């Protein structure tokens, strides 16, 4: 797939914007810590069609076909500037009334965006988002680091991220496993989220306990709905796509 680039905060970001439904909301998809536009597969298109919504999918800086991220240690607050970048991207594309669908890191960034820009965001679907650090998360990241060294994981990621792969993988694993990152916690942002929110998590999520989704539900200020998917891990939109589509579409239709 050829890159479609836009300059945001001085960097080229790759995006795919399908504006097929004039006057309807736009679903904005935020990928996880190893994700990109292509790895969403056809899920965004399917949800857009089910809800008659426009669809924006983009690669954050350092991912997919976007420019590389700086090869320097990340601060523990590295996801907060991503909320600002998303706000600028929405403004550049003249997108109003966005509904954010974020997975994992993308879910966290969706929460931060709704907290920092409550007047802009119509609703949030947070799938397997993190709001604080748990040992289960760190163990999952350590396992991924071992797989990167000892399996073909690196080669599989290079198919989507190319020369960005080593830097983004190192940024993810080294940041989360640093001693100072243990204190990372965004719970304090959540009370300023006033838009409707759907929190989705698999009961067998290998990167986070149900305390993550419960913490979100218990701290936001707007209308909130929690959906737990049985026998599902960290990626419901891939593991149980039909149910995730059904729940997401029902939520979006309920707020229209």
C-alpha positions as CSV (number, residue, x, y, z in Angstrom):
1,X,0.0,0.0,0.0
2,X,1.4,3.4,-1.0
3,X,2.0,6.0,1.7
4,X,-0.5,8.9,1.9
5,X,1.4,11.5,3.9
6,X,0.4,14.7,5.8
7,X,2.7,16.9,7.8
8,X,1.8,17.1,11.4
9,X,4.1,18.9,13.9
10,X,6.8,18.9,11.3
11,X,6.7,15.1,10.6
12,X,5.1,13.1,7.8
13,X,2.3,10.8,9.1
14,X,0.8,8.2,6.9
15,X,-3.0,8.1,6.9
16,X,-6.0,6.6,5.1
17,X,-9.2,8.7,5.3
18,X,-12.5,7.5,3.7
19,X,-15.0,10.3,3.8
20,X,-17.9,8.3,2.3
21,X,-20.8,9.6,4.5
22,X,-21.0,13.5,4.4
23,X,-22.4,14.9,7.6
24,X,-21.8,11.7,9.6
25,X,-19.2,11.2,12.3
26,X,-15.7,10.0,11.6
27,X,-14.3,6.9,13.4
28,X,-10.6,7.4,14.2
29,X,-8.6,4.2,14.8
30,X,-5.5,4.4,17.0
31,X,-3.2,1.4,16.8
32,X,-1.3,-0.5,19.6
33,X,2.4,-0.3,20.5
34,X,3.5,-2.5,17.5
35,X,0.6,-1.7,15.1
36,X,0.0,0.4,12.0
37,X,-2.7,1.2,9.4
38,X,-2.3,-2.1,7.6
39,X,-2.5,-4.3,10.7
40,X,-6.0,-3.1,11.4
41,X,-6.9,-5.2,8.3
42,X,-10.6,-4.6,7.3
43,X,-12.0,-4.0,10.8
44,X,-12.2,-0.2,10.4
45,X,-14.0,-0.5,7.1
46,X,-16.5,-3.0,8.5
47,X,-17.3,-0.8,11.5
48,X,-17.6,2.2,9.3
49,X,-20.1,0.4,7.0
50,X,-22.1,-0.9,9.9
51,X,-22.5,2.5,11.4
52,X,-22.5,4.6,8.2
53,X,-19.5,6.5,9.6
54,X,-16.4,7.9,7.9
55,X,-13.1,6.2,8.7
56,X,-9.6,7.6,9.5
57,X,-6.7,5.3,10.2
58,X,-3.2,6.6,10.7
59,X,0.3,5.6,11.6
60,X,1.7,7.5,14.6
61,X,5.2,8.9,14.3
62,X,7.7,6.0,14.1
63,X,5.2,3.4,12.9
64,X,4.3,1.9,9.5
65,X,5.0,4.4,6.7
66,X,5.2,7.5,8.9
67,X,8.6,9.2,9.6
68,X,10.9,7.5,12.1
69,X,10.6,8.5,15.8
70,X,13.8,9.9,17.4
71,X,16.1,7.2,18.6
72,X,16.3,8.5,22.1
73,X,14.8,7.2,25.4
74,X,11.1,8.1,25.7
75,X,9.9,10.0,28.8
76,X,7.4,8.2,30.9
77,X,4.8,10.6,29.6
78,X,5.4,9.7,26.0
79,X,1.7,9.0,25.2
80,X,0.5,12.5,26.2
81,X,2.1,14.3,23.2
82,X,0.4,11.8,21.0
83,X,-3.0,13.2,22.1
84,X,-1.8,16.6,20.9
85,X,-0.6,15.2,17.6
86,X,-4.0,13.5,17.1
87,X,-5.8,16.8,17.9
88,X,-3.6,18.6,15.2
89,X,-4.3,15.8,12.7
90,X,-8.0,16.1,13.2
91,X,-7.8,19.9,12.7
92,X,-5.7,19.5,9.6
93,X,-8.2,17.1,8.0
94,X,-11.1,19.3,9.1
95,X,-12.7,16.4,11.0
96,X,-15.4,17.3,13.5
97,X,-17.3,15.0,15.9
98,X,-14.7,12.2,15.9
99,X,-15.3,8.9,17.6
100,X,-12.0,7.4,18.8
101,X,-11.4,3.6,18.7
102,X,-8.1,2.9,20.3
103,X,-6.4,-0.4,21.0
104,X,-3.8,-0.9,23.8
105,X,-1.5,2.1,23.6
106,X,-3.9,3.5,21.2
107,X,-6.7,3.1,23.7
108,X,-4.6,5.0,26.3
109,X,-4.0,7.8,23.8
110,X,-7.7,7.9,23.0
111,X,-8.4,8.4,26.7
112,X,-5.8,11.1,27.0
113,X,-7.2,12.9,23.9
114,X,-10.7,12.9,25.3
115,X,-9.4,14.1,28.6
116,X,-7.3,16.9,27.2
117,X,-9.7,18.0,24.5
118,X,-13.2,17.2,25.9
119,X,-14.9,19.8,23.6
120,X,-13.6,18.0,20.5
121,X,-14.2,14.3,21.0
122,X,-17.7,12.8,20.6
123,X,-17.1,9.4,22.1
124,X,-14.4,6.8,22.8
125,X,-14.1,3.1,22.4
126,X,-11.1,2.0,24.5
127,X,-10.1,-1.6,23.7
128,X,-7.6,-3.2,26.1
129,X,-6.3,0.2,27.2
130,X,-3.8,0.7,30.0
131,X,-4.0,3.4,32.7
132,X,-1.3,2.1,35.0
133,X,1.6,-0.4,35.1
134,X,1.0,-4.1,36.1
135,X,3.3,-7.0,36.4
136,X,1.2,-9.0,33.9
137,X,1.9,-6.2,31.4
138,X,5.6,-6.2,32.0
139,X,5.8,-10.0,31.8
140,X,4.0,-9.9,28.4
141,X,6.5,-7.3,27.2
142,X,9.5,-9.3,28.4
143,X,8.1,-12.4,26.5
144,X,7.7,-10.2,23.4
145,X,11.4,-9.1,23.7
146,X,12.5,-12.7,23.9
147,X,10.4,-13.5,20.8
148,X,12.0,-10.6,19.0
149,X,15.4,-12.1,19.6
150,X,14.6,-15.8,19.2
151,X,11.8,-16.1,16.6
152,X,10.8,-14.4,13.3
153,X,8.9,-11.7,15.1
154,X,11.3,-9.0,13.9
155,X,10.9,-10.1,10.3
156,X,7.1,-10.1,10.5
157,X,7.1,-6.6,11.9
158,X,9.6,-5.4,9.3
159,X,6.9,-6.2,6.7
160,X,4.8,-3.3,8.0
161,X,7.3,-1.0,9.7
162,X,10.4,-1.4,7.5
163,X,13.5,0.5,8.8
164,X,11.4,1.8,11.7
165,X,11.1,-1.6,13.3
166,X,14.2,-1.8,15.6
167,X,13.6,1.7,17.0
168,X,9.9,1.3,17.7
169,X,10.4,-2.1,19.3
170,X,13.2,-0.9,21.5
171,X,11.2,2.2,22.4
172,X,8.3,0.1,23.6
173,X,10.1,-2.6,25.5
174,X,12.8,-0.5,27.1
175,X,10.4,2.3,28.2
176,X,7.9,0.0,29.8
177,X,10.5,-2.1,31.6
178,X,12.5,0.9,33.0
179,X,12.3,1.2,36.8
180,X,11.0,4.8,36.6
181,X,8.1,3.7,34.4
182,X,6.6,1.8,37.3
183,X,5.1,5.1,38.5
184,X,3.3,5.8,35.2
185,X,-0.4,6.3,35.8
186,X,-3.0,8.3,33.9
187,X,-5.9,7.8,36.3
188,X,-5.8,11.5,37.2
189,X,-6.8,12.4,33.7
190,X,-9.9,10.3,33.6
191,X,-12.4,12.5,35.5
192,X,-12.2,15.1,32.8
193,X,-13.6,12.6,30.2
194,X,-17.2,13.6,29.8
195,X,-18.1,12.0,26.5
196,X,-19.7,8.6,26.2
197,X,-17.2,5.8,26.5
198,X,-17.2,2.0,25.8
199,X,-14.5,0.0,27.5
200,X,-13.8,-3.4,26.0
201,X,-11.4,-6.0,27.4
202,X,-10.9,-9.7,27.0
203,X,-11.1,-11.8,30.1
204,X,-7.9,-13.5,29.2
205,X,-5.9,-10.4,28.3
206,X,-2.3,-11.4,28.6
207,X,-1.2,-7.7,28.9
208,X,-3.5,-6.4,31.6
209,X,-5.9,-7.5,34.4
210,X,-9.5,-6.4,34.6
211,X,-8.3,-3.7,37.1
212,X,-7.5,-1.7,34.0
213,X,-11.0,-1.7,32.5
214,X,-12.5,-1.3,36.0
215,X,-10.3,1.7,36.7
216,X,-11.4,3.4,33.5
217,X,-15.1,2.7,34.2
218,X,-14.9,3.9,37.8
219,X,-13.1,7.2,37.1
220,X,-14.5,8.8,33.9
221,X,-17.3,11.4,34.4
222,X,-19.5,10.7,31.3
223,X,-21.8,7.9,30.3
224,X,-19.8,4.6,30.4
225,X,-20.3,1.1,29.3
226,X,-18.1,-2.0,30.1
227,X,-18.0,-5.1,27.9
228,X,-15.9,-8.1,28.9
229,X,-15.3,-10.7,26.2
230,X,-14.9,-14.3,27.5
231,X,-12.0,-16.5,26.3
232,X,-10.5,-13.4,24.5
233,X,-7.0,-12.0,24.9
234,X,-5.4,-8.6,24.3
235,X,-6.8,-8.1,20.8
236,X,-10.6,-8.5,20.7
237,X,-11.0,-6.9,17.3
238,X,-8.9,-9.8,15.8
239,X,-9.7,-12.6,18.2
240,X,-13.5,-12.1,18.4
241,X,-14.1,-9.6,15.6
242,X,-17.8,-10.2,15.0
243,X,-18.7,-9.6,18.7
244,X,-16.4,-6.6,18.9
245,X,-18.0,-5.2,15.8
246,X,-21.5,-5.8,17.2
247,X,-20.8,-4.2,20.6
248,X,-19.0,-1.2,19.0
249,X,-21.7,-0.6,16.4
250,X,-24.5,-0.8,19.1
251,X,-22.6,1.7,21.2
252,X,-22.1,4.1,18.3
253,X,-25.7,3.9,17.3
254,X,-26.8,4.5,20.9
255,X,-25.1,7.9,21.1
256,X,-26.4,9.2,17.8
